[in-house]
């Protein structure tokens, strides 16, 4: 037997010791490079104050920061990020995460395009509002999301979040401002994988939540959660419960996620059947929802009072079913289909239990008009009010211009316009951001008469429900709904209705307005408190306002509501302020009694 010489043994030990000393630094270098490369591929630059390595393959980043390269905005700031890799994957230079944890972090989602009101945007014709580059980015983001959802969830590493704040993009019209995760854990189990979380959704009011779902090896998805909804007066919060029991199939190779159409979702007592299919190619989203046998009692027992709001004062007899269908191929936005339908079964308002003023709208009444910042003003909708005007007494040019700009399908839909929803989806996708809403005049009427302007999902849902009730259960004709709308909407600070607006701006009756004056008044409706910025210092219409007016006029011509010869060229559109509004620009123009001199 030959005994190795001592120098060779010492050399081997020295090499092994050197490798032990150098291995953490080498692994840290590989991991750091991979993280920086992955971040740069997503348009971000990352940095940290310290990177610690623990054998066999654990890394801890302190004071981690991620900056969006294009804007310079900090999108992630974290006190610590811990990552553990499969040691063998590091030897192949293809690191595979075994577990990860993020603690005490703030995440800000990147900004998107600004939102506009639920009206036409005449100064930006539709074809000019398309932005292929931004639309392509939206499609790629959706494709990445589908790819992520198609990744085998049951093979996810252990992952945890602790004290993570997520902020919505700055500006815009988001219904939420962010979320705070007290904790979130993704935990592989012998049967599959389990996700649990606790935190709060943040908006005008914080909504605490907790949720837990399990995804088993046989594709069964089960679980649920609760969201606590506080009362409007700050009283005790009530829980909204949601549960799910169904099957979800992930096909990573094909890039498809399928939710079996027998999947049951229950919101309180309300049973829903859900089916969906997400495809990476396109990407494409298909959703079908069905609910049968709903009743007033089920709804009021299932939804907290703060969610229902004024709907608590609505009593109905009978039952109804609900259907919703959605199919969107983002590669072909114009092909989108959207259906939503309520199928009534003996459904009718119960006058004895309906305290909300829904019945008798065809008769004179005093409207309580709800404005932003919780303001309420009253207007008498009867001949006793000298500014009230029945629909035939308002200039047809103004009536048709309002309908054209605010809700072109008003006389065709029944409160909720699915065609407008499809058009809005297609246009927003082609623009790569929110450019157009799908609100209707009936929805705006419900908002002004009953709801106010709180920016919450529950208010949006109430708006849709009340618009449906107004059109289907009250017996109020379309013309009367439009008449009420034209007599209560805000046309300037403290100015409500066409009668007050015609006097305030032009010192004339709303039945005597010219085409130019009618078109101007319509441009004021989306932002009434900013009307003065539509004029130069000498009270001359600014070019963008004339472009808006002309765009609306052309749309009226297309609908047959305006003769082509009645619409001047955009540069020739003129209005002269003769009412009290003139004093905003010419303070000396009012006489002793407040009338133009």
BELJOUR-V975134 format. One record per residue. RES is the residue in one small letter. SS is DSSP state (2 for helix, 1 for strand, 0 for the rest). PSI is psi in degrees with one decimal (999 if undefined). D_CENTER is the distance of its C-alpha to the mean C-alpha in whole Angstrom. Layout:
RES:SS:PSI:D_CENTER + RES:SS:PSI:D_CENTER
This chain:
x:0:133.3:80 + x:0:125.4:79 + x:0:126.1:77 + x:0:143.8:75 + x:0:147.5:76 + x:2:-39.8:74 + x:2:-36.3:73 + x:2:-40.3:71 + x:2:-44.5:69 + x:2:-36.5:69 + x:2:-44.0:67 + x:2:-43.5:65 + x:2:-38.2:64 + x:2:-42.1:63 + x:2:-43.8:61 + x:2:-43.2:59 + x:2:-39.3:59 + x:2:-40.6:57 + x:2:-40.7:55 + x:2:-38.6:54 + x:2:-37.1:53 + x:2:-23.2:51 + x:2:-46.1:49 + x:2:-41.4:47 + x:2:-39.1:46 + x:2:-44.7:46 + x:2:-42.1:43 + x:2:-37.8:42 + x:2:-42.4:42 + x:2:-47.3:41 + x:2:-43.6:38 + x:2:-41.7:37 + x:2:-40.6:37 + x:2:-42.9:35 + x:2:-43.1:32 + x:2:-40.3:32 + x:2:-42.0:33 + x:2:-38.2:29 + x:2:-43.8:28 + x:2:-34.4:29 + x:2:-21.8:28 + x:0:17.0:24 + x:0:25.3:25 + x:1:157.2:26 + x:1:127.9:29 + x:1:151.6:30 + x:1:164.0:33 + x:0:159.4:34 + x:0:-26.8:37 + x:1:140.4:39 + x:1:116.5:39 + x:1:143.6:41 + x:1:134.0:43 + x:1:130.8:44 + x:0:147.5:46 + x:0:-30.7:46 + x:0:54.2:42 + x:1:136.4:40 + x:1:140.8:38 + x:1:121.3:37 + x:1:133.3:35 + x:1:141.7:35 + x:1:57.0:33 + x:1:137.0:30 + x:1:135.7:28 + x:1:128.6:26 + x:1:133.6:25 + x:1:120.1:23 + x:0:-43.1:26 + x:0:-42.2:25 + x:0:-19.6:23 + x:0:4.2:26 + x:0:142.0:23 + x:1:118.1:24 + x:1:-21.3:21 + x:1:132.7:23 + x:1:120.2:26 + x:1:140.8:28 + x:1:-38.3:31 + x:1:146.3:32 + x:1:120.9:31 + x:1:133.8:34 + x:1:131.8:34 + x:1:131.5:37 + x:1:156.5:38 + x:0:118.4:40 + x:2:-37.9:43 + x:2:-28.9:45 + x:2:-28.0:41 + x:2:-33.6:42 + x:2:-26.7:46 + x:0:1.8:44 + x:0:25.6:42 + x:0:77.4:39 + x:0:133.3:37 + x:0:122.9:36 + x:1:130.9:34 + x:1:-33.4:35 + x:1:157.6:33 + x:1:151.3:31 + x:1:134.2:30 + x:1:131.5:28 + x:1:143.7:28 + x:1:65.5:27 + x:1:155.1:25 + x:1:126.6:22 + x:1:128.7:19 + x:1:121.6:17 + x:0:144.0:14 + x:0:150.4:15 + x:0:150.9:14 + x:0:-170.5:12 + x:0:151.4:13 + x:0:151.7:12 + x:0:153.6:10 + x:0:170.1:12 + x:0:169.6:13 + x:0:68.2:13 + x:0:172.6:16 + x:0:153.7:18 + x:0:78.0:19 + x:0:-32.0:23 + x:0:-9.2:23 + x:0:87.6:22 + x:0:149.8:23 + x:2:-44.8:21 + x:2:-30.0:23 + x:2:-20.0:23 + x:2:-9.3:20 + x:0:139.6:20 + x:0:89.4:20 + x:2:-36.9:22 + x:2:-45.9:22 + x:2:-38.0:18 + x:2:-38.2:17 + x:2:-37.0:20 + x:2:-40.2:19 + x:2:-42.6:15 + x:2:-41.8:18 + x:2:-37.9:20 + x:2:-42.2:17 + x:2:-38.1:16 + x:2:-40.7:20 + x:2:-37.9:20 + x:2:-43.7:18 + x:2:-39.8:20 + x:2:-39.8:23 + x:2:-43.1:22 + x:2:-27.3:21 + x:2:-12.5:24 + x:0:136.6:27 + x:0:104.7:29 + x:2:-30.6:27 + x:2:-6.7:31 + x:2:16.0:32 + x:0:146.7:30 + x:0:167.2:32 + x:1:134.7:31 + x:1:138.9:29 + x:1:146.5:28 + x:1:139.4:25 + x:1:123.5:27 + x:1:66.1:25 + x:1:124.6:22 + x:1:130.1:20 + x:1:123.9:16 + x:1:139.0:15 + x:0:161.4:11 + x:0:148.8:12 + x:0:145.7:14 + x:0:-167.4:13 + x:0:-166.1:10 + x:0:37.9:8 + x:0:143.8:6 + x:0:-3.9:6 + x:0:153.4:8 + x:0:-12.5:11 + x:1:-164.5:13 + x:1:154.1:15 + x:1:122.5:19 + x:1:110.9:21 + x:1:-42.7:24 + x:1:151.9:25 + x:1:133.6:24 + x:1:130.0:27 + x:1:117.8:27 + x:1:113.2:31 + x:1:140.0:33 + x:1:173.6:35 + x:0:-21.9:38 + x:0:-10.2:36 + x:1:-120.9:33 + x:1:149.5:30 + x:1:137.0:29 + x:1:134.0:25 + x:1:146.7:25 + x:1:157.0:23 + x:1:140.0:23 + x:1:-148.4:21 + x:1:142.9:18 + x:1:137.8:14 + x:1:133.4:14 + x:0:-136.9:12 + x:0:-28.4:14 + x:0:141.9:16 + x:0:137.9:17 + x:1:98.1:17 + x:1:147.2:20 + x:1:160.6:20 + x:1:146.5:22 + x:1:151.7:22 + x:1:128.6:25 + x:1:150.0:25 + x:1:138.8:28 + x:1:106.5:28 + x:1:168.7:32 + x:0:-18.7:34 + x:0:16.1:34 + x:0:7.7:31 + x:1:131.5:30 + x:1:122.0:27 + x:1:154.2:27 + x:1:-161.5:26 + x:1:-169.8:23 + x:1:174.7:22 + x:1:141.3:21 + x:1:128.6:19 + x:1:122.7:20 + x:1:115.7:19 + x:0:151.9:21 + x:0:155.8:23 + x:0:-30.8:22 + x:0:12.6:25 + x:0:11.7:25 + x:0:-165.7:27 + x:0:138.0:27 + x:0:146.0:24 + x:1:145.8:24 + x:1:141.1:23 + x:1:117.2:20 + x:1:141.7:22 + x:1:135.1:21 + x:1:156.0:23 + x:1:141.7:23 + x:1:106.5:27 + x:1:-160.0:27 + x:1:134.6:28 + x:1:126.0:26 + x:1:126.2:28 + x:1:128.2:27 + x:1:93.3:29 + x:0:-39.3:29 + x:0:-43.8:32 + x:0:-14.1:30 + x:0:45.2:26 + x:1:136.5:25 + x:1:127.0:24 + x:1:125.1:24 + x:1:115.9:23 + x:1:141.2:26 + x:1:6.2:26 + x:1:6.8:28 + x:1:130.7:25 + x:1:127.6:25 + x:1:130.7:22 + x:1:125.7:23 + x:1:102.7:21 + x:0:-119.1:24 + x:0:-4.1:26 + x:1:113.6:24 + x:1:133.0:25 + x:1:146.2:22 + x:1:130.1:24 + x:1:136.4:21 + x:1:144.3:22 + x:1:157.2:20 + x:1:126.6:22 + x:1:127.7:20 + x:1:134.2:22 + x:0:-36.3:23 + x:0:121.5:24 + x:0:-67.5:22 + x:0:161.4:20 + x:1:139.3:19 + x:1:127.5:17 + x:1:130.0:19 + x:1:138.8:18 + x:1:129.2:20 + x:1:138.5:20 + x:1:133.5:23 + x:1:133.8:23 + x:1:144.4:27 + x:1:32.2:29 + x:1:149.4:26 + x:1:163.9:28 + x:2:-44.2:27 + x:2:-42.5:29 + x:2:-42.2:27 + x:2:-46.2:24 + x:2:-24.5:25 + x:2:-21.6:27 + x:2:-29.2:24 + x:0:135.5:21 + x:0:154.3:22 + x:2:-36.1:23 + x:2:-25.3:20 + x:2:-42.1:17 + x:2:-37.7:19 + x:2:-127.4:20 + x:2:-17.8:22 + x:2:-17.5:22 + x:2:-24.4:25 + x:2:17.9:27 + x:0:125.8:27 + x:0:133.2:29 + x:1:151.3:30 + x:1:152.7:32 + x:1:-173.3:32 + x:1:173.3:30 + x:1:156.6:27 + x:1:162.2:25 + x:1:140.0:22 + x:1:137.8:21 + x:1:133.6:18 + x:1:141.1:19 + x:1:131.3:17 + x:1:114.6:18 + x:1:121.2:17 + x:1:108.7:19 + x:2:-17.9:18 + x:2:-18.1:21 + x:2:73.9:21 + x:2:-34.1:18 + x:2:-10.5:20 + x:2:2.2:21 + x:0:140.8:18 + x:1:141.6:19 + x:1:127.2:17 + x:1:142.4:19 + x:1:128.6:18 + x:1:139.3:21 + x:1:127.2:23 + x:1:102.7:26 + x:1:148.0:28 + x:1:92.6:32 + x:1:30.4:33 + x:1:129.4:30 + x:1:151.8:31 + x:1:141.5:31 + x:0:103.0:33 + x:2:-34.1:34 + x:2:-24.2:36 + x:2:7.1:33 + x:0:103.7:31 + x:0:-19.5:31 + x:0:139.1:28 + x:0:80.9:29 + x:0:-30.3:28 + x:0:152.0:31 + x:0:19.6:34 + x:0:-17.5:31 + x:0:-12.2:34 + x:0:159.8:36 + x:0:141.2:36 + x:1:166.4:34 + x:1:118.2:33 + x:1:132.2:29 + x:1:107.6:28 + x:1:120.5:25 + x:1:126.1:22 + x:1:166.7:21 + x:2:156.3:19 + x:2:34.9:20 + x:2:26.9:22 + x:1:146.5:24 + x:1:130.6:26 + x:1:155.4:28 + x:1:141.8:31 + x:1:130.3:32 + x:1:117.6:35 + x:1:68.6:34 + x:0:167.0:38 + x:0:-16.4:41 + x:0:-21.4:41 + x:0:115.1:39 + x:0:-17.4:40 + x:0:-9.4:37 + x:0:137.1:36 + x:0:125.5:36 + x:0:159.0:36 + x:2:-43.6:34 + x:2:-17.2:37 + x:2:1.2:38 + x:0:136.8:35 + x:0:128.2:36 + x:2:-33.4:34 + x:2:-39.0:33 + x:2:-44.6:31 + x:2:-49.9:30 + x:2:-33.9:29 + x:2:-40.8:27 + x:2:-47.1:25 + x:2:-41.7:24 + x:2:-45.4:24 + x:2:-35.6:21 + x:2:-29.8:19 + x:0:79.9:20 + x:0:-23.3:22 + x:0:18.7:22 + x:0:-43.3:23 + x:0:-2.3:26 + x:0:-33.1:25 + x:0:175.2:22 + x:0:50.0:23 + x:0:-38.5:20 + x:0:125.3:17 + x:0:98.5:17 + x:2:-30.9:17 + x:2:-39.8:18 + x:2:-35.5:16 + x:2:-45.5:13 + x:2:-44.0:15 + x:2:-40.8:16 + x:2:-42.6:12 + x:2:-47.7:12 + x:2:-45.3:15 + x:2:-41.1:15 + x:2:-38.2:12 + x:2:-41.6:14 + x:2:-25.9:17 + x:2:-15.8:16 + x:0:22.5:14 + x:0:176.2:11 + x:0:114.7:9 + x:0:-20.3:12 + x:0:137.0:12 + x:0:-177.4:10 + x:0:27.4:12 + x:0:150.0:13 + x:0:165.7:16 + x:2:-39.4:19 + x:2:-39.0:20 + x:2:-41.3:16 + x:2:-37.3:17 + x:2:-43.4:20 + x:2:-39.9:19 + x:2:-44.2:17 + x:2:-34.0:20 + x:2:-31.8:23 + x:2:-23.3:21 + x:2:-38.1:18 + x:0:-166.6:18 + x:0:27.4:15 + x:0:132.6:14 + x:0:79.7:10 + x:0:156.9:10 + x:2:-35.6:8 + x:2:-38.0:12 + x:2:-38.9:12 + x:2:-43.3:10 + x:2:-43.2:12 + x:2:-38.5:15 + x:2:-44.4:15 + x:2:-44.3:15 + x:2:-47.1:18 + x:2:-34.3:19 + x:2:-40.6:19 + x:2:-42.8:21 + x:2:-44.3:23 + x:2:-39.4:24 + x:2:-23.7:25 + x:2:-29.6:26 + x:0:-12.5:28 + x:0:-19.3:29 + x:0:12.8:32 + x:0:124.5:30 + x:0:154.8:31 + x:2:-43.6:28 + x:2:-36.8:31 + x:2:-39.4:31 + x:2:-42.8:27 + x:2:-38.0:27 + x:2:-45.1:30 + x:2:-46.9:28 + x:2:-48.3:25 + x:2:-17.6:27 + x:2:-1.6:29 + x:2:-21.4:27 + x:0:153.9:24 + x:1:131.8:24 + x:1:18.2:26 + x:1:167.5:27 + x:0:113.2:28 + x:0:5.0:29 + x:1:116.1:30 + x:1:129.7:28 + x:2:157.2:29 + x:2:-33.2:31 + x:2:-49.8:34 + x:2:-38.4:34 + x:2:-44.7:32 + x:2:-38.2:35 + x:2:-42.4:37 + x:2:-42.9:35 + x:2:-38.0:35 + x:2:0.1:38 + x:0:47.3:40 + x:0:167.7:40 + x:0:145.9:39 + x:2:-16.9:36 + x:2:-10.4:38 + x:2:14.8:40 + x:0:143.4:37 + x:0:169.9:38 + x:2:-43.6:35 + x:2:-44.4:35 + x:2:-40.6:34 + x:2:-43.8:32 + x:2:-38.1:30 + x:2:-47.5:29 + x:2:-35.5:28 + x:2:-36.0:25 + x:2:-18.0:24 + x:2:-27.8:24 + x:2:-45.4:22 + x:0:-28.0:18 + x:0:71.8:20 + x:2:-31.4:23 + x:2:-8.9:24 + x:2:22.2:24 + x:2:-34.6:26 + x:2:-23.4:29 + x:2:1.3:28 + x:2:-2.0:28 + x:1:152.3:32 + x:0:177.6:34 + x:0:-24.3:37 + x:0:18.9:39 + x:0:29.8:37 + x:0:135.1:36 + x:1:135.7:33 + x:0:154.2:31 + x:2:-38.9:31 + x:2:-29.3:28 + x:2:-42.7:28 + x:2:-37.1:30 + x:2:-40.6:29 + x:2:-49.2:26 + x:2:-42.3:28 + x:2:-38.1:30 + x:2:-44.6:27 + x:2:-41.3:26 + x:2:-41.9:30 + x:2:-38.0:30 + x:2:-36.9:27 + x:2:-39.6:29 + x:2:-42.9:33 + x:2:-30.6:31 + x:2:-5.7:30 + x:0:16.5:34 + x:0:-2.1:33 + x:0:132.8:35 + x:0:138.7:38 + x:2:-36.6:38 + x:2:-11.9:41 + x:2:-9.8:39 + x:0:110.3:36 + x:0:169.2:38 + x:0:152.5:37 + x:2:-41.0:34 + x:2:-17.4:37 + x:2:-5.3:39 + x:0:129.4:36 + x:0:146.4:37 + x:0:149.8:37 + x:0:120.3:39 + x:0:119.6:38 + x:0:-14.1:41 + x:0:-159.4:39 + x:0:-23.8:38 + x:0:-25.3:35 + x:2:-31.5:38 + x:2:-18.8:39 + x:2:-34.3:36 + x:2:-29.6:38 + x:0:81.9:42 + x:2:-27.1:42 + x:2:4.1:46 + x:2:-9.2:45 + x:1:141.1:45 + x:0:-171.5:48 + x:0:-27.7:50 + x:0:16.7:48 + x:0:4.3:44 + x:0:150.7:45 + x:1:136.8:45 + x:0:999:48
